Amino acid sequence: MNRIDSVFQKKGHKALIAYVTVGYPSIEATMKIVPLLAENGCDIIELGIPFSDPMADGATIQHASYCALQNGATPQRCLDMVKELRKKTSVPLVFMTYYNPIYNYRLDKFCKASTDNGIDGLIVPDLTPDEGGELENITDKQGLDLIYLLSPTSTKERIELVSKKSKGFIYMVSLTGVTGARENMPIKIDKFVSDVRKATDKPLCVGFGISTPEQAKQVSNLADGVIIGSQIIKLMEKEDNFTSVGKFIKETRQAMDK
């Protein structure tokens, strides 16, 4: 059993998954924030490899990606950081990035380096399961979970395909649009989760738009995991040594456990 699978084997436990952009607001910040997220209750941490054209991301993560690129957060630097982070935490670490950086690095080389340095899975928002065969074969050989996304507009056929191919968990996008904190969750999220449940017994984790402990609790009542990104990025911008981030994650964990 790999590290991601072990998270979802805990009876009655809902996974809290955090996203951070590697290199934002600095390389040093990433080295500090990842262990802090784990210590305060995160079960899985997504490490965003910055890309110049992050089409699935809203303004908050776009800005973080731009700054991270300016800070020198190349794919190689991200891989090197994971090796160091593995000395600080044992929680599953997942790279989230676009296909272009992986392709340019070389698929087989990138996947091997990811495994060797301690990565457990990959999320590639612009890679569809129709076109993912080559990367699927390589990730399987390297023991990496390739995690696919579903959106509320996904057809029955797409839901069935993703349910078959996604490893680790299925990333359910809660709304049509890009990432970013919202005041309210979509009213049809319960039907979306219910529809996908009928097609698979794999863990379902919901992201995009979750920004409060109350929203996380609402989603955790429906799904197996909650993914939070933009709100964490915003809180990281406060000059309080990440105290706000730690407090937010702890409160979110407590809300989900009630």
Phi, psi and omega in degrees: 000129180275178186295322180293314179302321183297330178298318185272001176272351181284114185298127177076003183259132176256135186283134172254117185244127181250147175244134170225149175273122181297128179094004178239133356284356176200165176299318181296325180297320180298318180297333180271321188287326183297308176299325180297318178298317180295317182295331183264005170126005178281137181267328180220144178235125175271128177253111182279119172278116186297146180222149186290341183225068184280081191293340180270356187254147177276190188300322184297309183283330174301314179297317179298319180295317179299313181295321181296321177297319177296332180276001177087025181276073176282165175306320179295319179296322178296318178297318179297323181292323179299319179302320178286322180295328179298341176280346186251339183208152180250002181292153177301137177241132183234130173280133171242118181202179180263167188294325185303310179298324179291317181297316181293329179285333185099123187306308184294320180294318181295315182294319178296316179296323179298311179297314182300327183267355173112015177278144183256338182197170179231140170238123183233093189303329183263013176254120179269155180295339176293332186245010188264007186305314183296314180292325177301315181298319182288316180296323177301315181294329183267358180074027178261141173275122174265114188258121180262161182252149170234146177240167179300342180266002181298136179285168177300321180295319179293320178300316180295321181292314179295320179300325180284321191263332185292138179246149179086293173198171175255128180271111181260117178280121190288345185209166174273122183141198184256174178296161178146145180292140177234156179285328182228149177277151178302140186287342183258015182297326180295320179292321179301310180297317180300318181296319181288325178304325182292340185260347187204158171250011177285153179301140179247125180237133187252131177224181183079111170095353183277123187223001179224157175302325181294318177295320179298319178298315180303314182290322182294338176289341182255319189249178181267347181201157181237131181247126181233129181230293187302321180296323177294317178301317180299315182293331178294341182282347179287144181272065181226026177059033177067018176299320181296322179295312180300318180295317180297315181295318179297317179294324179291317177300316181296319179296318181291333182275350181290000000 
